[in-house]
Structure formats: structure tokens, C-alpha cells
Amino acid sequence: MPADSNAAYLATQTLTVLVPVYDEEESLPQFVVEMNKFLEQTPVQTTVLFVNDGSRDGSLAILRDICAKDNCYEFISLSQNRGLSTAIKAGVDHCRTTLVGYIDSDIQTTPLDFLEFFRFFPEFDMVNGIRAKRQDTLTKKMSSKIANTVRRTLINDGIQDTGCPLKIMKIDYARRLPLFHGMHRFLGALVQLQGGKVKQIPVRHFPRFAGTAKYNLWNRAWKPLVDTFGFRWIRSRWKNYEIGEQQRGTV
């Protein structure tokens, strides 16, 4: 896409970056430091929306303090823990922007890599990261590799790293995401199901800054397999439509 056309498109866009939070009190202050580096450089007006997913530690108090000090930051807090898919869907439902991004709060990816994503809009409807040189434990890397291989074999969506917590998509596609358990594992496939185009690019990956991972072999291997069969059922019954003509009243 020509650079001038891309710049003209970005001049009309706004972005909300969703940040699901579940017991991340140790990472949140440094996360804000890293996010501020992106906010200083982003070519589009950006809001950061934390979604507190029923944290049991001091995360909610920290989020209140962050958002009180800087109006670039907002938060919503779920009344109880509902899981990553629900947190992402709740965030999308509260977006008021034309683009919506997603990043985890554990600082294993950097918001600065979002800057590279922008050049692929509006040609693509979603940009998905691929974690290069993953800085994870062997168990985590192997379980994710197995889950990704099984998922690609069963649904053949071509998404190399569906679990990469670095994505931006157009809000029209995000709003049509159906909420179901494990939805977050199929964001790229769900955009494709709507007829959208997904671009995948390498992003940096770092060791976890603090705290502990909330996932284990059980929910990285067995649960994704079950969810994949659920997605196959949804895909077999999915319907799209386009408006051919429309007339509305003046009231």
C-alpha cells in the first residue's frame, strides 16, 4: 500500500489497546512505563483499556491509581474472574474507537512492536504477531507448539501463532466476535470467517518480568483441543450477510 494512502487512513483512525489483567500487581507499574513509550510515538489517538478479570491481589487498586493520573488509561473491572476470552470480549464491547489492539500485561511482548503493525492497514483487517525466539520454559513452548499444530491441522486457518498476545484489528470485525470459551485462541480464524484478511509479522518476545504464568500444560494442550472442535462446529454453521440496499426514515 502506498505510504501516502496509509498515512491518510491512519489520520482518520483511533485505537484502543485492551490489556486483560488477572493478578498482575507486580508487572503493572513497569507495564505502564513500556506502554508510555508507545503512546509517545503512536501515529493514531490511542486509549489503553485495562480489563481487570476479577483479580484477587492488589491489581485493581493499582489500576485505579494509574487511570486517575493519566486520561490515556481507563479500566473496567469484572465482578468475578471469567477468563481471557470474556475479558477480551468485554473490552471490545466497551471500545469507542475504529481499531482495537490486544496485549498482555506480563511484558513478554512490547507495545513498541505495534508501530510496525500500522503500515498494514487498511489493506488487512487484522495484524497478528508471531513470537520470534520465544523466551518461555520448555514445557510452555512444547505445549503451545502441540496445541498450534493440532489447531492448524483441524481448522487449517494458516495462523502460525494464534496465542501471540499482540494483535490489532478493525473494530467492525472485533464487534462480530462471538463469545465462547476459548474464543481468544481463534481471533485470526474468526476474522477470516467474516471474510477478513489477516497479516502475520514477527514480534519480539521476552522473559516474564514478574509474577507467574496463569496457564499450565492442561489449559495449553487439552483445553485448546476441546475448543478447536467447538470452533469447527461454529464454523460449519457460520453465516455472513451484506446489505444490498437501504433506506431509513428521518426520525
Disulfide bonds with the S-S distance in Angstrom:
none
